[in-house]
Amino acid sequence: MHEDRLMYQDTTFAKTRKNEEIIHTIKCFEDLRMNLYKIAEERIEVLKLLPETYDLAEKMQKELEIKYEIECSKERIKLTIFDFLPIIYIKTTNKGAGYFVEKWKTTISNALRSLNLKSVNEVFVWIKMFIPVKSRTCDLDNKYFKPVFDGIYRSGLVQDDCIKYIRSFGFEIEKNDENPRTEIYIYLDDMKKRVSELMK
């Protein structure tokens, strides 16, 4: 199995030994978090095989699901996911990372499908992250956003996740130890308003 390769921009991290060690440590924690999701899911599938543990497995399955809340108005959708995206963009050759990413895509897709909306011509996406680390130690451009856009496309809200339909996006980050989460705002069709007006 090929070793995971960490992708980063020279403008973000200087290629020093110390930085590479820090990045490697963060990457290991992220890999562990993703693999724990996958391992728990595999154990639950084993418990489902036995009649005496099936109910327990179902209960555990619900606990393992990524929790979310969703609301919709005429202008926008607000989807709050009670989890946060990986800190570092990882070339996902390991199964744990792949499982984690797929879980995000499925959660976003299912949440949006629950609204029973018709597809729209274009959207603007704003992602606001509340994470349990100091903001000054976390670079915004190292967040892995792709599952968000893949989930929006998979839901059928737009016909593709290319620039024709997802015309632009933005993101911000705040420290929050009490309630880490990701808020995804999807603005429908009206692209002429300024971002500052949209985020009121």
C-alpha positions in Angstrom: 0.0 0.0 0.0 1.4 3.4 -1.0 2.1 5.8 1.9 -0.4 8.7 2.1 1.0 11.9 0.6 0.4 15.2 2.2 -0.4 17.9 -0.3 0.3 21.5 0.8 1.2 24.9 -0.9 4.6 26.4 -0.6 2.9 29.7 0.2 1.1 28.1 3.2 3.9 26.1 4.8 7.6 26.7 4.4 9.3 23.4 3.7 11.3 23.1 6.9 11.9 20.1 9.1 9.9 21.5 12.0 6.9 22.3 9.8 6.9 18.9 8.2 6.9 17.3 11.7 4.0 19.5 12.8 2.0 18.7 9.6 2.8 15.0 10.0 1.5 15.0 13.6 -1.8 16.8 12.6 -2.2 14.3 9.7 -1.8 11.3 12.1 -4.5 12.7 14.4 -6.8 13.3 11.4 -6.2 9.8 10.1 -6.9 8.3 13.5 -10.2 10.2 13.8 -11.3 9.0 10.3 -10.3 5.4 11.0 -12.2 5.4 14.3 -15.4 6.1 12.4 -14.7 3.3 10.0 -13.7 0.7 12.7 -16.8 1.5 14.7 -19.0 1.0 11.6 -17.4 -2.3 10.9 -18.0 -3.5 14.5 -21.6 -2.5 14.3 -22.1 -4.5 11.1 -20.8 -7.6 13.0 -23.2 -7.0 15.8 -26.1 -6.8 13.4 -25.5 -10.4 12.4 -26.6 -11.8 15.7 -30.3 -11.5 16.8 -29.3 -10.9 20.4 -27.2 -7.8 19.5 -29.1 -6.5 16.6 -31.1 -3.8 18.6 -27.8 -2.7 20.3 -26.2 -2.4 16.8 -29.1 -0.3 15.5 -28.8 2.1 18.5 -25.1 2.4 18.0 -25.6 3.0 14.3 -27.8 6.0 15.1 -25.1 7.4 17.5 -22.5 7.0 14.8 -24.4 9.1 12.3 -23.2 12.6 11.8 -25.8 14.8 13.4 -27.2 17.8 11.6 -29.9 20.4 11.5 -31.3 22.0 8.4 -33.6 25.0 7.7 -34.7 26.6 4.4 -36.1 30.0 3.4 -36.9 31.4 0.0 -33.3 32.8 -0.4 -31.1 30.2 1.3 -30.5 26.9 3.0 -28.7 26.6 6.3 -27.2 23.2 7.1 -25.5 22.8 10.4 -23.3 19.7 10.7 -22.1 18.8 14.2 -18.6 17.8 13.1 -15.8 19.5 11.4 -13.8 18.9 8.2 -10.2 17.6 8.2 -7.7 20.3 9.1 -5.2 19.1 6.4 -6.0 18.3 2.8 -4.9 14.6 2.5 -4.3 12.6 -0.6 -6.8 9.9 0.6 -5.2 6.6 -0.1 -6.3 5.1 3.2 -9.7 3.6 3.7 -10.5 5.5 6.9 -10.1 8.8 5.2 -12.2 7.6 2.2 -14.9 6.4 4.5 -15.0 9.7 6.4 -15.3 11.8 3.2 -18.0 9.5 1.9 -19.9 9.9 5.2 -19.9 13.7 4.8 -21.1 13.5 1.2 -23.9 11.2 2.2 -25.0 13.3 5.2 -25.1 16.5 3.1 -26.9 14.9 0.2 -29.5 13.3 2.5 -30.1 16.5 4.4 -30.7 18.5 1.2 -32.9 15.8 -0.3 -35.1 15.9 2.8 -36.2 19.4 1.7 -37.7 18.1 -1.6 -36.4 21.1 -3.6 -36.2 21.3 -7.4 -32.7 21.8 -8.9 -31.6 25.4 -9.3 -29.4 27.1 -11.9 -26.7 28.3 -9.6 -25.8 28.6 -6.0 -23.4 30.6 -3.8 -21.9 28.6 -0.8 -20.6 30.0 2.4 -18.9 27.6 4.9 -18.5 28.7 8.5 -16.4 26.4 10.7 -16.3 26.4 14.5 -13.4 24.2 15.6 -11.8 23.3 19.0 -8.4 24.7 18.2 -6.8 28.2 18.3 -7.7 30.0 15.1 -4.2 31.4 14.8 -2.8 27.9 14.5 -5.2 26.7 11.8 -4.8 27.8 8.2 -8.1 28.3 6.4 -6.8 27.1 3.1 -5.9 23.7 4.6 -9.5 22.6 5.1 -10.8 19.9 2.8 -14.0 21.4 1.3 -14.6 18.9 -1.6 -17.1 16.7 0.3 -19.4 19.7 0.8 -19.6 20.4 -2.9 -19.9 16.7 -3.8 -22.7 16.4 -1.3 -24.6 19.4 -2.8 -24.2 17.9 -6.3 -25.2 14.4 -5.2 -28.4 15.8 -3.6 -29.6 16.9 -7.1 -29.8 20.6 -6.0 -27.5 21.5 -8.9 -26.7 19.5 -12.0 -23.0 19.5 -11.5 -20.5 20.8 -9.0 -18.6 22.8 -11.7 -18.3 26.6 -11.8 -21.5 26.9 -14.0 -23.7 25.8 -11.1 -21.6 26.5 -8.0 -20.4 29.9 -9.1 -18.5 30.9 -6.0 -17.9 30.1 -2.4 -16.4 31.5 0.7 -15.4 30.4 4.2 -14.5 31.5 7.7 -13.4 29.9 10.9 -13.8 30.5 14.6 -12.6 28.7 17.7 -15.4 27.0 19.7 -14.6 24.3 22.3 -18.2 24.0 23.5 -19.9 23.3 20.2 -17.6 22.5 17.3 -19.6 22.4 14.1 -19.7 23.4 10.4 -22.4 25.7 9.1 -23.1 25.5 5.4 -25.1 28.3 3.8 -26.4 27.7 0.3 -27.8 30.8 -1.4 -30.2 30.0 -4.3 -30.0 31.6 -7.7 -29.7 35.3 -6.7 -26.0 35.9 -7.3 -26.1 39.7 -7.6 -26.2 40.6 -3.9 -23.0 41.3 -2.1 -21.7 38.7 0.3 -22.0 41.2 3.2 -25.7 41.6 2.4 -26.3 37.8 2.1 -24.7 37.1 5.5 -27.0 39.4 7.5 
